[in-house]
Amino acid sequence: MSALVLVVTVGLSLLLASAPALAQQVGKGSCVDTDACLSNTGHVGHNACVGVDACRSNTGHIKSGACFGVESCLLNTGAVGNDACQGLDACFSNTGDIKSGACVGLGACNLNQGTTIGQGACGGIDACDQNTGAVGHNACLGLNACVLNTGDIKNNACVGVDACNQNTGAVGSGACIGVSACQNNSGNIGPGQCIGDFVCQNNTAEIP
């Protein structure tokens, strides 16, 4: 009988010990609005996950101030940095690592599968919608800037409406600046190249 009491006592102690950890999983001011964190299993920082279904069924680590908007991080599985993923469907079903201040705008990183989205990157409506490439800091800024992109994009590159829309090549730092500058590009673009509207649109060549 004493053994049974011991087992029950130990089990209760373990349950109570785990309670604070569970309580800390969601920070203050977070999970606001209908089903904002329904079925969420990831850590949520302070003032995060605000909006209908904002972090519903999320499994990723959400930092403070992130995931604002209806379905902004619905079905997200990636890590989301501070103040990232702002807007309707901003990071819907995202699987990548989103750094601070990235993916701001309606559908900005919707269905993104790129491994990493750098700080301040993918800003604008559908900026990195369905992107599968790695995106550097402050890159892919503008309406549809890197929608359907599959290439790796370095820091400060692909800035402008449709700048790297459907790009498949690697893009160097500070390259492809302007409206449709490298839209439908399939060649590798070196640092600082392709500056101007439409200048490398539909390019297939290597531009070192």
C-alpha positions in Angstrom: 0.0 0.0 0.0 2.8 2.4 0.8 4.3 1.8 -2.6 1.1 2.8 -4.3 0.9 6.0 -2.2 4.5 6.8 -3.2 3.7 6.3 -6.9 0.6 8.6 -6.7 2.6 11.2 -4.7 5.4 11.2 -7.2 3.0 11.4 -10.2 1.2 14.4 -8.6 4.4 16.2 -7.9 5.5 15.8 -11.5 2.2 17.1 -12.8 2.4 20.2 -10.5 6.0 20.8 -11.5 5.1 20.9 -15.2 2.2 23.4 -14.6 4.3 26.6 -14.6 5.9 25.6 -17.9 2.6 25.2 -19.5 1.4 28.5 -18.1 4.4 30.3 -19.6 3.8 28.9 -23.0 1.6 31.9 -24.0 2.8 35.4 -23.0 0.7 38.4 -21.8 -1.6 40.0 -24.2 -1.4 37.2 -26.7 -4.0 34.9 -28.4 -6.6 37.6 -28.8 -9.7 37.0 -30.9 -11.8 34.0 -32.0 -9.8 30.8 -32.1 -6.5 32.8 -32.2 -4.5 30.0 -30.6 -6.9 27.1 -31.0 -4.9 23.8 -31.1 -1.6 25.8 -30.9 1.3 23.8 -29.5 4.1 26.3 -30.0 5.5 28.9 -27.6 3.9 32.3 -28.0 5.6 35.5 -26.8 3.9 38.6 -25.4 1.4 40.5 -27.5 1.5 38.0 -30.3 -1.1 36.0 -32.3 -3.8 38.7 -32.5 -6.7 38.1 -34.9 -9.2 35.4 -35.9 -7.3 32.1 -36.3 -4.1 34.0 -36.1 -2.0 31.1 -34.7 -4.5 28.3 -35.0 -2.8 24.9 -35.2 0.6 26.6 -35.1 3.5 24.4 -34.0 6.3 27.0 -34.3 8.0 29.3 -31.8 6.3 32.7 -32.1 8.1 35.7 -30.6 6.6 38.9 -29.1 4.6 41.2 -31.3 4.4 38.6 -34.2 1.4 37.2 -36.1 -1.0 40.1 -36.3 -4.0 39.6 -38.6 -6.6 37.1 -39.6 -4.9 33.7 -40.2 -1.6 35.4 -40.1 0.2 32.3 -38.8 -2.5 29.7 -39.3 -0.9 26.3 -39.7 2.6 27.8 -39.3 5.4 25.4 -38.4 8.4 27.7 -38.6 10.0 30.0 -36.1 8.7 33.6 -36.2 10.7 36.5 -35.0 9.7 39.7 -33.2 7.1 41.8 -35.0 7.1 39.5 -38.0 4.1 38.1 -40.0 1.8 41.1 -40.0 -1.3 41.0 -42.1 -4.0 38.7 -43.5 -2.5 35.3 -44.3 1.0 36.9 -43.9 2.6 33.6 -42.9 -0.2 31.2 -43.6 1.2 27.6 -43.6 4.8 28.9 -43.5 7.5 26.3 -42.9 10.6 28.5 -42.9 12.5 30.5 -40.2 11.1 34.1 -40.3 13.4 36.7 -38.7 12.3 39.9 -36.9 10.2 42.4 -38.8 9.9 40.2 -41.9 6.8 39.2 -43.9 4.7 42.3 -43.4 1.8 42.7 -45.7 -1.2 40.8 -47.0 0.0 37.3 -47.9 3.6 38.4 -47.6 4.9 34.9 -46.9 1.9 32.9 -47.6 2.8 29.3 -48.2 6.5 30.1 -47.9 8.9 27.1 -47.9 12.1 29.0 -48.0 14.5 27.9 -45.3 15.2 31.5 -44.0 13.6 34.9 -44.4 16.0 37.5 -43.2 15.3 40.5 -41.0 12.9 43.1 -42.6 12.6 41.0 -45.7 9.5 40.2 -47.8 7.6 43.4 -47.1 4.6 44.1 -49.3 1.4 42.4 -50.6 2.3 38.9 -51.7 6.0 39.8 -51.5 7.2 36.3 -51.0 4.0 34.4 -51.6 4.9 30.7 -52.3 8.6 31.4 -52.2 10.9 28.4 -51.8 14.3 30.2 -51.8 16.3 31.6 -48.9 15.9 35.4 -48.6 18.4 37.7 -47.1 17.9 40.7 -44.8 15.8 43.6 -46.3 15.4 41.8 -49.6 12.2 41.2 -51.6 10.5 44.5 -50.8 7.4 45.5 -52.9 4.2 44.2 -54.4 4.9 40.6 -55.7 8.6 41.3 -55.3 9.6 37.6 -55.0 6.3 35.7 -55.5 7.0 32.2 -56.7 10.7 32.7 -56.4 12.9 29.6 -56.1 16.4 31.1 -56.1 18.5 32.2 -53.2 18.3 36.0 -52.7 21.0 37.9 -50.8 20.7 41.0 -48.6 19.0 44.1 -50.0 18.2 42.5 -53.3 15.0 42.3 -55.3 13.4 45.6 -54.4 10.5 46.9 -56.4 7.2 45.8 -57.8 7.6 42.3 -59.4 11.4 42.8 -59.0 12.1 39.1 -58.8 8.7 37.7 -59.5 9.1 34.0 -60.6 12.9 34.3 -60.4 14.8 30.9 -60.5 18.4 32.2 -60.4 20.6 33.2 -57.5 20.6 36.9 -56.9 23.5 38.7 -55.3 23.5 41.5 -52.7 21.9 44.7 -53.8 20.9 43.3 -57.2 17.7 43.5 -59.1 16.4 46.9 -58.0 13.4 48.3 -59.9 10.1 47.4 -61.4 10.3 43.9 -62.9 14.1 44.3 -62.7 14.6 40.5 -62.7 11.1 39.2 -63.3 11.2 35.7 -64.8 15.0 35.6 -64.6 16.7 32.2 -64.7 20.4 33.2 -64.7 22.6 33.9 -61.7 22.9 37.6 -61.0 26.0 39.1 -59.3 26.0 41.7 -56.5 24.8 45.1 -57.5 23.7 44.1 -61.0 20.4 44.7 -62.8 19.5 48.1 -61.5 16.6 49.7 -63.2 13.0 48.9 -64.4 12.8 45.8 -66.6 16.5 45.8 -67.1 17.0 42.0 -66.6 13.4 40.9 -67.2 13.3 37.4 -68.8 17.1 37.1 -68.6 18.7 33.7 -69.0 22.3 34.6 -69.0 24.9 34.6 -66.1 25.5 38.2 -65.1 28.5 38.2 -62.7 
